[in-house]
Amino acid sequence: MSSRGNPPPARRDARRNRERLLECARRAFADHGAQAALDGIAREAGLVVGTLYRHFPTRLDLLYAVLEPKLRHVVNEVEAALGLEDPWEAFRGLLEVLCAAQAGDRAFGDFLARRFPGDDRTDAVHSEICALAQRVLGRAQAAGVVRPDVTGADLFLLLWASSRVAEATRHVAPSMWRRHVYLALDGFRASNRLDLREPAWDTDQLYRAMAEPGKVFHGEEPLRRAGEAP
């Protein structure tokens, strides 16, 4: 019988198993994105995939457990950017926080691309980040430091582009995405702006792009059994 205040061995084992699964999943999702092979995660943790299934009934349960601490950190950082006195610095800080969060973390990039439809947890955090970003953008435009024709969809397109730059250069120059972001930031400035010959996307067009094949993540699928293709 376990001593008072100490969990029984089975519970301690379960907690250790969960922590190992999260550690291995964090690496796998960062390297391979939201569709990382789940049986590989279990194998790296030294466990069978059935144990993974008991702790995380769906892929999205595991993915959210991995991303949730980083998501809360990003929300806090975006809120801090919103609190900056200089509207331009707040705008620059917003984009740098979001692009830095996804650099080297393909799963977080997948989250920003909204590959997790139909889940209240991810929808709530995603909506919170979008609302904060819109406030930062609106404040910068009201101050006259960001061009008035920039939209939230334009910010998403920059995030997608920055994600590809970070992915393509990570083994040679892992910080090159910052140069790309700063070049893009210069294009957002209100002064000396060029006319944009392509209209901005509306919300419907943006969501349709997010739902293209290869971008949609079906998070409620049951975890695959060992030996099945990822």
MARLODO-645786 format. One record per residue (C-alpha): residue in three letters; x, y, z. Coordinates in Angstrom, 2 decimals. Example, Ala and Ser with C-alpha at 12.3 -4.5 7.8 and 13.67 -1.06 7.14 Angstrom:
BEGIN
<pagu code="ALA" X="12.30" Y="-4.50" Z="7.80"/>
<pagu code="SER" X="13.67" Y="-1.06" Z="7.14"/>
//
This chain:
BEGIN
<pagu code="MET" X="0.00" Y="0.00" Z="0.00"/>
<pagu code="SER" X="1.41" Y="3.41" Z="-0.97"/>
<pagu code="SER" X="2.24" Y="5.94" Z="1.73"/>
<pagu code="ARG" X="-0.08" Y="8.86" Z="2.29"/>
<pagu code="GLY" X="0.46" Y="11.58" Z="-0.33"/>
<pagu code="ASN" X="2.33" Y="9.35" Z="-2.80"/>
<pagu code="PRO" X="0.45" Y="8.10" Z="-5.86"/>
<pagu code="PRO" X="0.39" Y="4.32" Z="-6.37"/>
<pagu code="PRO" X="3.01" Y="2.84" Z="-8.75"/>
<pagu code="ALA" X="0.47" Y="2.35" Z="-11.56"/>
<pagu code="ARG" X="-0.44" Y="6.03" Z="-11.44"/>
<pagu code="ARG" X="3.20" Y="7.10" Z="-11.37"/>
<pagu code="ASP" X="3.88" Y="4.86" Z="-14.38"/>
<pagu code="ALA" X="0.92" Y="6.36" Z="-16.23"/>
<pagu code="ARG" X="2.18" Y="9.88" Z="-15.54"/>
<pagu code="ARG" X="5.69" Y="9.00" Z="-16.74"/>
<pagu code="ASN" X="4.25" Y="7.40" Z="-19.86"/>
<pagu code="ARG" X="2.22" Y="10.50" Z="-20.61"/>
<pagu code="GLU" X="5.23" Y="12.77" Z="-20.14"/>
<pagu code="ARG" X="7.37" Y="10.59" Z="-22.43"/>
<pagu code="LEU" X="4.66" Y="10.58" Z="-25.07"/>
<pagu code="LEU" X="4.38" Y="14.37" Z="-24.93"/>
<pagu code="GLU" X="8.14" Y="14.83" Z="-25.16"/>
<pagu code="CYS" X="8.41" Y="12.54" Z="-28.19"/>
<pagu code="ALA" X="5.28" Y="14.01" Z="-29.79"/>
<pagu code="ARG" X="6.63" Y="17.53" Z="-29.38"/>
<pagu code="ARG" X="9.73" Y="16.65" Z="-31.40"/>
<pagu code="ALA" X="7.83" Y="14.65" Z="-34.01"/>
<pagu code="PHE" X="5.17" Y="17.30" Z="-34.60"/>
<pagu code="ALA" X="7.77" Y="20.08" Z="-34.76"/>
<pagu code="ASP" X="9.78" Y="18.16" Z="-37.36"/>
<pagu code="HIS" X="6.97" Y="16.60" Z="-39.41"/>
<pagu code="GLY" X="3.88" Y="18.68" Z="-38.74"/>
<pagu code="ALA" X="0.43" Y="17.71" Z="-37.51"/>
<pagu code="GLN" X="0.38" Y="14.49" Z="-39.54"/>
<pagu code="ALA" X="3.48" Y="12.98" Z="-37.89"/>
<pagu code="ALA" X="3.28" Y="9.18" Z="-37.57"/>
<pagu code="LEU" X="1.69" Y="8.32" Z="-34.25"/>
<pagu code="ASP" X="3.03" Y="4.78" Z="-34.04"/>
<pagu code="GLY" X="6.51" Y="6.28" Z="-34.47"/>
<pagu code="ILE" X="5.87" Y="8.60" Z="-31.51"/>
<pagu code="ALA" X="4.83" Y="5.67" Z="-29.34"/>
<pagu code="ARG" X="7.82" Y="3.62" Z="-30.48"/>
<pagu code="GLU" X="10.27" Y="6.42" Z="-29.67"/>
<pagu code="ALA" X="8.70" Y="6.70" Z="-26.22"/>
<pagu code="GLY" X="9.28" Y="2.96" Z="-25.71"/>
<pagu code="LEU" X="5.54" Y="2.26" Z="-25.58"/>
<pagu code="VAL" X="2.93" Y="0.52" Z="-27.68"/>
<pagu code="VAL" X="0.48" Y="2.68" Z="-29.60"/>
<pagu code="GLY" X="-2.36" Y="1.36" Z="-27.46"/>
<pagu code="THR" X="-0.86" Y="3.19" Z="-24.49"/>
<pagu code="LEU" X="-0.80" Y="6.38" Z="-26.55"/>
<pagu code="TYR" X="-4.46" Y="5.75" Z="-27.42"/>
<pagu code="ARG" X="-5.41" Y="5.45" Z="-23.74"/>
<pagu code="HIS" X="-3.84" Y="8.81" Z="-22.90"/>
<pagu code="PHE" X="-4.91" Y="10.66" Z="-26.07"/>
<pagu code="PRO" X="-8.01" Y="9.16" Z="-27.75"/>
<pagu code="THR" X="-7.59" Y="11.25" Z="-30.93"/>
<pagu code="ARG" X="-4.69" Y="12.77" Z="-32.81"/>
<pagu code="LEU" X="-6.03" Y="16.22" Z="-32.00"/>
<pagu code="ASP" X="-6.03" Y="15.45" Z="-28.26"/>
<pagu code="LEU" X="-2.31" Y="14.69" Z="-28.47"/>
<pagu code="LEU" X="-1.56" Y="17.63" Z="-30.72"/>
<pagu code="TYR" X="-3.43" Y="20.10" Z="-28.53"/>
<pagu code="ALA" X="-1.67" Y="18.81" Z="-25.41"/>
<pagu code="VAL" X="1.65" Y="19.49" Z="-27.18"/>
<pagu code="LEU" X="0.71" Y="22.93" Z="-28.54"/>
<pagu code="GLU" X="-1.33" Y="24.35" Z="-25.65"/>
<pagu code="PRO" X="1.60" Y="25.76" Z="-23.59"/>
<pagu code="LYS" X="3.07" Y="27.45" Z="-26.66"/>
<pagu code="LEU" X="-0.33" Y="28.79" Z="-27.71"/>
<pagu code="ARG" X="-0.84" Y="30.43" Z="-24.32"/>
<pagu code="HIS" X="2.68" Y="31.88" Z="-24.49"/>
<pagu code="VAL" X="1.99" Y="33.33" Z="-27.95"/>
<pagu code="VAL" X="-1.29" Y="34.86" Z="-26.76"/>
<pagu code="ASN" X="0.58" Y="36.50" Z="-23.87"/>
<pagu code="GLU" X="3.27" Y="37.81" Z="-26.24"/>
<pagu code="VAL" X="0.70" Y="39.24" Z="-28.66"/>
<pagu code="GLU" X="-1.11" Y="40.90" Z="-25.76"/>
<pagu code="ALA" X="2.23" Y="42.40" Z="-24.69"/>
<pagu code="ALA" X="2.76" Y="43.72" Z="-28.23"/>
<pagu code="LEU" X="-0.69" Y="45.29" Z="-28.14"/>
<pagu code="GLY" X="0.32" Y="47.09" Z="-24.95"/>
<pagu code="LEU" X="3.33" Y="48.80" Z="-26.53"/>
<pagu code="GLU" X="3.01" Y="52.58" Z="-26.75"/>
<pagu code="ASP" X="4.34" Y="52.82" Z="-30.33"/>
<pagu code="PRO" X="1.73" Y="51.38" Z="-32.78"/>
<pagu code="TRP" X="4.40" Y="50.50" Z="-35.36"/>
<pagu code="GLU" X="6.48" Y="48.63" Z="-32.79"/>
<pagu code="ALA" X="3.34" Y="46.79" Z="-31.70"/>
<pagu code="PHE" X="2.66" Y="45.77" Z="-35.31"/>
<pagu code="ARG" X="6.25" Y="44.69" Z="-35.87"/>
<pagu code="GLY" X="6.21" Y="42.78" Z="-32.59"/>
<pagu code="LEU" X="3.00" Y="40.99" Z="-33.54"/>
<pagu code="LEU" X="4.40" Y="39.63" Z="-36.80"/>
<pagu code="GLU" X="7.74" Y="38.73" Z="-35.29"/>
<pagu code="VAL" X="6.09" Y="36.82" Z="-32.42"/>
<pagu code="LEU" X="3.89" Y="34.79" Z="-34.77"/>
<pagu code="CYS" X="6.62" Y="34.08" Z="-37.32"/>
<pagu code="ALA" X="9.11" Y="33.15" Z="-34.60"/>
<pagu code="ALA" X="6.61" Y="30.74" Z="-33.04"/>
<pagu code="GLN" X="6.19" Y="28.79" Z="-36.26"/>
<pagu code="ALA" X="9.85" Y="28.83" Z="-37.33"/>
<pagu code="GLY" X="11.20" Y="25.34" Z="-36.69"/>
<pagu code="ASP" X="7.79" Y="24.09" Z="-35.53"/>
<pagu code="ARG" X="5.78" Y="22.71" Z="-38.41"/>
<pagu code="ALA" X="2.83" Y="21.80" Z="-36.18"/>
<pagu code="PHE" X="2.48" Y="25.37" Z="-34.98"/>
<pagu code="GLY" X="2.63" Y="26.50" Z="-38.60"/>
<pagu code="ASP" X="-0.16" Y="24.02" Z="-39.31"/>
<pagu code="PHE" X="-2.16" Y="25.55" Z="-36.47"/>
<pagu code="LEU" X="-1.78" Y="29.06" Z="-37.90"/>
<pagu code="ALA" X="-2.96" Y="27.72" Z="-41.25"/>
<pagu code="ARG" X="-6.10" Y="26.52" Z="-39.40"/>
<pagu code="ARG" X="-5.82" Y="22.87" Z="-40.17"/>
<pagu code="PHE" X="-7.94" Y="21.89" Z="-37.14"/>
<pagu code="PRO" X="-11.57" Y="22.69" Z="-37.96"/>
<pagu code="GLY" X="-14.47" Y="21.78" Z="-35.72"/>
<pagu code="ASP" X="-12.67" Y="21.71" Z="-32.36"/>
<pagu code="ASP" X="-13.71" Y="24.17" Z="-29.67"/>
<pagu code="ARG" X="-10.27" Y="24.27" Z="-28.03"/>
<pagu code="THR" X="-8.28" Y="25.19" Z="-31.12"/>
<pagu code="ASP" X="-11.04" Y="27.41" Z="-32.51"/>
<pagu code="ALA" X="-11.08" Y="29.45" Z="-29.29"/>
<pagu code="VAL" X="-7.32" Y="30.05" Z="-29.20"/>
<pagu code="HIS" X="-7.12" Y="30.70" Z="-32.94"/>
<pagu code="SER" X="-9.98" Y="33.22" Z="-32.71"/>
<pagu code="GLU" X="-8.30" Y="34.90" Z="-29.74"/>
<pagu code="ILE" X="-5.02" Y="35.31" Z="-31.65"/>
<pagu code="CYS" X="-6.86" Y="36.61" Z="-34.72"/>
<pagu code="ALA" X="-8.85" Y="39.13" Z="-32.67"/>
<pagu code="LEU" X="-5.71" Y="40.43" Z="-30.97"/>
<pagu code="ALA" X="-3.88" Y="40.65" Z="-34.30"/>
<pagu code="GLN" X="-6.77" Y="42.61" Z="-35.80"/>
<pagu code="ARG" X="-6.63" Y="45.06" Z="-32.88"/>
<pagu code="VAL" X="-2.89" Y="45.58" Z="-33.39"/>
<pagu code="LEU" X="-3.40" Y="46.10" Z="-37.12"/>
<pagu code="GLY" X="-6.34" Y="48.47" Z="-36.63"/>
<pagu code="ARG" X="-4.43" Y="50.57" Z="-34.13"/>
<pagu code="ALA" X="-1.43" Y="50.85" Z="-36.46"/>
<pagu code="GLN" X="-3.66" Y="51.85" Z="-39.36"/>
<pagu code="ALA" X="-5.51" Y="54.42" Z="-37.23"/>
<pagu code="ALA" X="-2.13" Y="55.92" Z="-36.30"/>
<pagu code="GLY" X="-1.23" Y="56.18" Z="-39.99"/>
<pagu code="VAL" X="1.85" Y="53.96" Z="-39.78"/>
<pagu code="VAL" X="0.48" Y="50.92" Z="-41.65"/>
<pagu code="ARG" X="-1.09" Y="51.30" Z="-45.06"/>
<pagu code="PRO" X="-4.90" Y="51.38" Z="-44.85"/>
<pagu code="ASP" X="-5.48" Y="48.68" Z="-47.46"/>
<pagu code="VAL" X="-3.73" Y="45.92" Z="-45.47"/>
<pagu code="THR" X="-6.14" Y="43.25" Z="-44.24"/>
<pagu code="GLY" X="-6.01" Y="40.35" Z="-41.83"/>
<pagu code="ALA" X="-5.78" Y="38.02" Z="-44.82"/>
<pagu code="ASP" X="-2.58" Y="39.80" Z="-45.89"/>
<pagu code="LEU" X="-1.08" Y="38.96" Z="-42.50"/>
<pagu code="PHE" X="-2.01" Y="35.31" Z="-42.93"/>
<pagu code="LEU" X="-0.35" Y="35.24" Z="-46.34"/>
<pagu code="LEU" X="2.84" Y="36.62" Z="-44.79"/>
<pagu code="LEU" X="2.71" Y="33.89" Z="-42.12"/>
<pagu code="TRP" X="2.32" Y="31.19" Z="-44.75"/>
<pagu code="ALA" X="5.18" Y="32.62" Z="-46.82"/>
<pagu code="SER" X="7.42" Y="32.97" Z="-43.77"/>
<pagu code="SER" X="6.69" Y="29.37" Z="-42.82"/>
<pagu code="ARG" X="7.90" Y="28.17" Z="-46.22"/>
<pagu code="VAL" X="11.03" Y="30.32" Z="-46.00"/>
<pagu code="ALA" X="11.81" Y="28.95" Z="-42.53"/>
<pagu code="GLU" X="11.27" Y="25.38" Z="-43.72"/>
<pagu code="ALA" X="13.46" Y="25.80" Z="-46.82"/>
<pagu code="THR" X="16.35" Y="27.49" Z="-45.02"/>
<pagu code="ARG" X="16.35" Y="25.89" Z="-41.57"/>
<pagu code="HIS" X="19.35" Y="23.63" Z="-42.19"/>
<pagu code="VAL" X="21.47" Y="26.37" Z="-43.78"/>
<pagu code="ALA" X="20.35" Y="29.66" Z="-42.22"/>
<pagu code="PRO" X="17.69" Y="29.04" Z="-39.55"/>
<pagu code="SER" X="17.12" Y="32.77" Z="-38.94"/>
<pagu code="MET" X="16.73" Y="33.78" Z="-42.60"/>
<pagu code="TRP" X="12.96" Y="34.03" Z="-42.12"/>
<pagu code="ARG" X="13.59" Y="37.22" Z="-40.11"/>
<pagu code="ARG" X="15.09" Y="38.97" Z="-43.15"/>
<pagu code="HIS" X="12.05" Y="37.97" Z="-45.19"/>
<pagu code="VAL" X="9.68" Y="39.28" Z="-42.49"/>
<pagu code="TYR" X="11.51" Y="42.62" Z="-42.25"/>
<pagu code="LEU" X="11.40" Y="43.06" Z="-46.02"/>
<pagu code="ALA" X="7.66" Y="42.36" Z="-45.90"/>
<pagu code="LEU" X="7.22" Y="44.77" Z="-42.99"/>
<pagu code="ASP" X="8.71" Y="47.54" Z="-45.08"/>
<pagu code="GLY" X="5.98" Y="46.90" Z="-47.63"/>
<pagu code="PHE" X="3.30" Y="47.34" Z="-44.96"/>
<pagu code="ARG" X="4.44" Y="50.89" Z="-44.14"/>
<pagu code="ALA" X="1.98" Y="53.64" Z="-44.97"/>
<pagu code="SER" X="4.62" Y="55.98" Z="-46.40"/>
<pagu code="ASN" X="5.81" Y="55.79" Z="-50.02"/>
<pagu code="ARG" X="3.47" Y="52.94" Z="-50.80"/>
<pagu code="LEU" X="2.87" Y="51.40" Z="-54.21"/>
<pagu code="ASP" X="-0.60" Y="50.77" Z="-55.58"/>
<pagu code="LEU" X="-1.65" Y="47.17" Z="-55.06"/>
<pagu code="ARG" X="-2.82" Y="45.70" Z="-58.36"/>
<pagu code="GLU" X="-4.41" Y="42.64" Z="-56.76"/>
<pagu code="PRO" X="-7.41" Y="43.07" Z="-54.45"/>
<pagu code="ALA" X="-7.33" Y="41.74" Z="-50.91"/>
<pagu code="TRP" X="-9.00" Y="38.45" Z="-50.10"/>
<pagu code="ASP" X="-12.28" Y="38.50" Z="-48.27"/>
<pagu code="THR" X="-12.94" Y="36.14" Z="-45.35"/>
<pagu code="ASP" X="-14.63" Y="33.54" Z="-47.54"/>
<pagu code="GLN" X="-11.63" Y="33.34" Z="-49.90"/>
<pagu code="LEU" X="-9.24" Y="33.03" Z="-46.97"/>
<pagu code="TYR" X="-11.19" Y="30.17" Z="-45.38"/>
<pagu code="ARG" X="-11.49" Y="28.41" Z="-48.74"/>
<pagu code="ALA" X="-7.71" Y="28.56" Z="-49.10"/>
<pagu code="MET" X="-7.30" Y="27.15" Z="-45.58"/>
<pagu code="ALA" X="-9.59" Y="24.25" Z="-46.52"/>
<pagu code="GLU" X="-7.70" Y="23.24" Z="-49.66"/>
<pagu code="PRO" X="-6.60" Y="19.57" Z="-49.82"/>
<pagu code="GLY" X="-3.40" Y="19.18" Z="-47.84"/>
<pagu code="LYS" X="-4.29" Y="22.02" Z="-45.46"/>
<pagu code="VAL" X="-7.29" Y="20.48" Z="-43.71"/>
<pagu code="PHE" X="-6.50" Y="18.45" Z="-40.61"/>
<pagu code="HIS" X="-9.11" Y="15.95" Z="-39.47"/>
<pagu code="GLY" X="-8.24" Y="16.01" Z="-35.80"/>
<pagu code="GLU" X="-10.99" Y="13.74" Z="-34.55"/>
<pagu code="GLU" X="-9.72" Y="10.67" Z="-36.36"/>
<pagu code="PRO" X="-8.94" Y="7.83" Z="-33.94"/>
<pagu code="LEU" X="-5.28" Y="7.15" Z="-33.40"/>
<pagu code="ARG" X="-3.91" Y="4.62" Z="-35.85"/>
<pagu code="ARG" X="-2.82" Y="1.23" Z="-34.66"/>
<pagu code="ALA" X="0.79" Y="0.16" Z="-34.92"/>
<pagu code="GLY" X="1.78" Y="-0.82" Z="-38.42"/>
<pagu code="GLU" X="-0.82" Y="1.33" Z="-40.19"/>
<pagu code="ALA" X="0.32" Y="4.01" Z="-42.59"/>
<pagu code="PRO" X="0.45" Y="7.54" Z="-41.15"/>
//
